[in-house]
Every structure is written in structure tokens, then in C-alpha cells.
Amino acid sequence: MSPACTRTSSTPPAGSAVTCSPSPESPALLEIEQYGGTTVRLPESVDYLRADLDAAADADAAIRAVETDPPR
């Protein structure tokens, strides 16, 4: 584990966590938590969620456009 990362461990249900602080190689804060074999990655911002929702909205709009077009 790099010097910029710290690990905290405890008994379930708290699980364990690794927190990495910003560095020149990796400017984002990254937290990883593990609960009962499931690992959850928590990014520094929710921008990626917004992008995924935008992509889903675009796909939904395209599907609706095809569904509502009259048959030729």
C-alpha cells in the first residue's frame, strides 16, 4: 500500500476501509470499503453518476423516439 493510503479495520458489520489521500500521481481521494466480501468504491465526487444518468436519459429518449415513430 502506498504511503498516502491508510487502512482501518474493525469487526463486522463495520468491515474495513482504505483511504488514499491526493498525490501528484493520483489527485483524487479514493475510499474503498469492504463489507462481507462486497467491496464498495466511493469516488471523490458524484460527477460520474451524473454522466451515467445523462447517458441513460439520452438512451431513453432515443428508445422513446423509435417507439413513437409511426410505422412506414
ZASE-825062 format. One record per residue: residue number from 1; x, y, z of N, C-alpha, C, O in turn. Coordinates in Angstrom, 2 decimals. Example, Ala and Ser with C-alpha at 12.3 -4.5 7.8 and 13.67 -1.06 7.14 Angstrom:
BEGIN
k;nxx;nyy;nzz;caxx;cayy;cazz;cxx;cyy;czz;oxx;oyy;ozz
1;13.19;-5.69;7.80;12.30;-4.50;7.80;13.20;-3.30;7.80;14.24;-3.32;8.46;
2;12.85;-2.25;7.08;13.67;-1.06;7.14;12.90;0.03;7.87;13.41;1.14;8.04;
// end
This chain:
BEGIN
k;nxx;nyy;nzz;caxx;cayy;cazz;cxx;cyy;czz;oxx;oyy;ozz
1;0.86;-1.17;0.00;0.00;0.00;0.00;0.91;1.24;0.00;1.90;1.25;0.73;
2;0.61;2.24;-0.77;1.44;3.44;-0.85;1.39;4.23;0.45;0.45;4.07;1.22;
3;2.40;5.08;0.71;2.41;5.86;1.95;1.23;6.81;2.08;0.91;7.24;3.19;
4;0.59;7.16;0.97;-0.53;8.10;1.02;-1.84;7.42;1.43;-2.86;8.08;1.58;
5;-1.80;6.08;1.61;-3.01;5.34;1.95;-2.96;4.86;3.39;-1.90;4.54;3.93;
6;-4.13;4.84;4.01;-4.25;4.30;5.36;-5.33;3.24;5.36;-6.30;3.33;4.61;
7;-5.17;2.25;6.21;-6.15;1.17;6.30;-6.73;1.15;7.70;-6.00;1.23;8.69;
8;-8.05;1.04;7.77;-8.71;0.88;9.06;-9.47;-0.43;9.01;-10.11;-0.74;8.01;
9;-9.41;-1.17;10.07;-10.11;-2.44;10.13;-10.90;-2.53;11.41;-10.49;-2.00;12.44;
10;-12.02;-3.18;11.34;-12.83;-3.44;12.52;-13.65;-4.68;12.26;-13.61;-5.23;11.16;
11;-14.38;-5.12;13.23;-15.17;-6.33;13.06;-16.48;-6.01;12.36;-16.95;-4.87;12.41;
12;-17.09;-6.99;11.70;-18.37;-6.75;11.04;-19.41;-6.27;12.03;-19.32;-6.65;13.20;
13;-20.39;-5.48;11.65;-20.70;-5.08;10.29;-19.91;-3.90;9.78;-20.08;-3.50;8.63;
14;-19.04;-3.32;10.59;-18.31;-2.13;10.15;-17.39;-2.44;8.99;-17.19;-1.57;8.14;
15;-16.81;-3.64;8.91;-15.95;-4.01;7.79;-14.60;-3.34;7.90;-14.13;-3.02;8.99;
16;-13.96;-3.13;6.75;-12.66;-2.48;6.73;-12.67;-1.42;5.65;-13.51;-1.44;4.75;
17;-11.74;-0.48;5.75;-11.70;0.62;4.78;-10.26;0.99;4.47;-9.38;0.85;5.32;
18;-10.03;1.46;3.26;-8.74;2.00;2.85;-9.01;3.39;2.32;-9.87;3.57;1.46;
19;-8.28;4.39;2.82;-8.44;5.76;2.36;-7.12;6.24;1.79;-6.09;6.14;2.46;
20;-7.13;6.75;0.57;-5.92;7.27;-0.06;-6.10;8.77;-0.27;-7.08;9.21;-0.86;
21;-5.14;9.53;0.22;-5.22;10.98;0.06;-4.61;11.39;-1.27;-3.89;10.61;-1.89;
22;-4.88;12.61;-1.71;-4.37;13.08;-3.00;-2.85;13.04;-3.08;-2.16;13.28;-2.08;
23;-2.35;12.73;-4.26;-0.92;12.75;-4.53;-0.74;13.22;-5.97;-1.72;13.25;-6.72;
24;0.47;13.58;-6.38;0.67;14.03;-7.76;0.27;12.96;-8.79;-0.24;13.29;-9.86;
25;0.49;11.67;-8.45;0.14;10.61;-9.39;-1.36;10.36;-9.43;-1.90;9.98;-10.47;
26;-2.03;10.56;-8.31;-3.46;10.29;-8.21;-4.12;11.42;-7.44;-4.23;11.34;-6.21;
27;-4.58;12.47;-8.12;-5.11;13.64;-7.42;-6.45;13.44;-6.74;-6.87;14.30;-5.96;
28;-7.14;12.34;-7.00;-8.47;12.15;-6.42;-8.39;11.40;-5.09;-7.52;10.56;-4.88;
29;-9.31;11.73;-4.21;-9.45;10.99;-2.96;-10.23;9.73;-3.25;-11.29;9.77;-3.88;
30;-9.71;8.61;-2.80;-10.35;7.33;-3.07;-10.57;6.61;-1.76;-9.65;6.47;-0.95;
31;-11.78;6.14;-1.55;-12.09;5.34;-0.37;-12.66;4.02;-0.82;-13.53;3.98;-1.69;
32;-12.18;2.96;-0.24;-12.69;1.63;-0.55;-13.13;1.00;0.75;-12.36;0.96;1.71;
33;-14.34;0.52;0.80;-14.86;-0.13;1.99;-15.29;-1.54;1.63;-15.80;-1.77;0.53;
34;-15.08;-2.47;2.54;-15.46;-3.85;2.29;-16.37;-4.35;3.40;-16.05;-4.21;4.58;
35;-17.48;-4.93;3.01;-18.45;-5.48;3.94;-18.79;-6.90;3.50;-19.38;-7.08;2.43;
36;-18.43;-7.87;4.27;-18.81;-9.25;4.00;-18.51;-9.72;2.59;-19.34;-10.38;1.98;
37;-17.35;-9.40;2.07;-16.96;-9.86;0.74;-17.39;-8.94;-0.38;-17.01;-9.18;-1.53;
38;-18.16;-7.92;-0.11;-18.58;-6.96;-1.13;-17.75;-5.69;-0.96;-17.73;-5.10;0.12;
39;-17.08;-5.26;-2.01;-16.24;-4.06;-1.96;-16.98;-2.91;-2.63;-17.51;-3.06;-3.73;
40;-17.01;-1.77;-1.96;-17.68;-0.58;-2.46;-16.63;0.50;-2.67;-15.89;0.82;-1.74;
41;-16.55;1.07;-3.87;-15.60;2.14;-4.16;-16.36;3.45;-4.13;-17.36;3.61;-4.82;
42;-15.89;4.38;-3.32;-16.54;5.68;-3.20;-15.66;6.74;-3.84;-14.62;7.08;-3.28;
43;-16.04;7.28;-4.99;-15.22;8.31;-5.65;-15.31;9.64;-4.92;-16.15;9.83;-4.04;
44;-14.42;10.55;-5.31;-14.38;11.84;-4.63;-15.58;12.72;-4.97;-15.90;13.63;-4.20;
45;-16.24;12.47;-6.08;-17.40;13.29;-6.44;-18.46;12.41;-7.08;-18.23;11.24;-7.36;
46;-19.61;12.99;-7.31;-20.70;12.25;-7.94;-20.81;12.58;-9.42;-21.84;12.29;-10.04;
47;-19.78;13.20;-10.00;-19.83;13.55;-11.42;-20.05;12.33;-12.30;-20.77;12.40;-13.29;
48;-19.42;11.19;-11.94;-19.60;10.00;-12.77;-21.04;9.52;-12.73;-21.54;9.00;-13.73;
49;-21.73;9.68;-11.60;-23.14;9.31;-11.52;-23.98;10.19;-12.43;-24.87;9.70;-13.13;
50;-23.69;11.46;-12.43;-24.41;12.40;-13.27;-24.22;12.01;-14.74;-25.17;12.04;-15.52;
51;-22.98;11.66;-15.12;-22.71;11.27;-16.50;-23.48;10.01;-16.86;-24.05;9.92;-17.95;
52;-23.51;9.02;-15.95;-24.26;7.79;-16.23;-25.75;8.08;-16.38;-26.40;7.51;-17.25;
53;-26.28;8.96;-15.55;-27.69;9.31;-15.65;-27.98;10.06;-16.94;-29.02;9.85;-17.56;
54;-27.06;10.93;-17.36;-27.23;11.63;-18.62;-27.26;10.64;-19.78;-28.09;10.75;-20.68;
55;-26.35;9.67;-19.76;-26.30;8.67;-20.82;-27.59;7.85;-20.83;-28.13;7.54;-21.89;
56;-28.09;7.50;-19.65;-29.34;6.74;-19.56;-30.51;7.56;-20.09;-31.38;7.03;-20.77;
57;-30.53;8.85;-19.77;-31.61;9.72;-20.25;-31.56;9.84;-21.77;-32.60;9.84;-22.43;
58;-30.35;9.95;-22.33;-30.21;10.02;-23.79;-30.69;8.73;-24.44;-31.39;8.76;-25.45;
59;-30.31;7.60;-23.85;-30.74;6.31;-24.40;-32.25;6.17;-24.31;-32.89;5.69;-25.24;
60;-32.81;6.58;-23.19;-34.27;6.51;-23.01;-34.98;7.37;-24.04;-35.99;6.95;-24.61;
61;-34.46;8.56;-24.29;-35.07;9.45;-25.28;-35.01;8.83;-26.67;-35.97;8.93;-27.44;
62;-33.90;8.19;-27.01;-33.76;7.55;-28.32;-34.74;6.39;-28.46;-35.35;6.22;-29.52;
63;-34.89;5.60;-27.40;-35.84;4.48;-27.44;-37.26;5.00;-27.59;-38.03;4.47;-28.39;
64;-37.62;6.03;-26.84;-38.97;6.59;-26.93;-39.25;7.16;-28.32;-40.36;7.04;-28.84;
65;-38.24;7.78;-28.93;-38.42;8.34;-30.27;-38.73;7.24;-31.27;-39.59;7.41;-32.13;
66;-38.03;6.11;-31.17;-38.28;4.99;-32.09;-39.65;4.39;-31.83;-40.37;4.05;-32.77;
67;-40.01;4.25;-30.56;-41.30;3.65;-30.22;-42.48;4.50;-30.67;-43.54;3.97;-30.98;
68;-42.31;5.82;-30.71;-43.43;6.70;-31.05;-43.49;7.06;-32.53;-44.46;7.67;-32.98;
69;-42.44;6.70;-33.31;-42.48;6.97;-34.74;-43.57;6.12;-35.38;-43.68;4.93;-35.08;
70;-44.37;6.72;-36.26;-45.40;5.91;-36.94;-44.74;4.91;-37.89;-43.69;5.19;-38.46;
71;-45.36;3.75;-38.05;-44.80;2.75;-38.98;-44.80;3.30;-40.40;-45.66;4.11;-40.76;
72;-43.86;2.87;-41.19;-43.77;3.35;-42.58;-44.31;2.36;-43.54;-44.31;2.60;-44.75;
// end
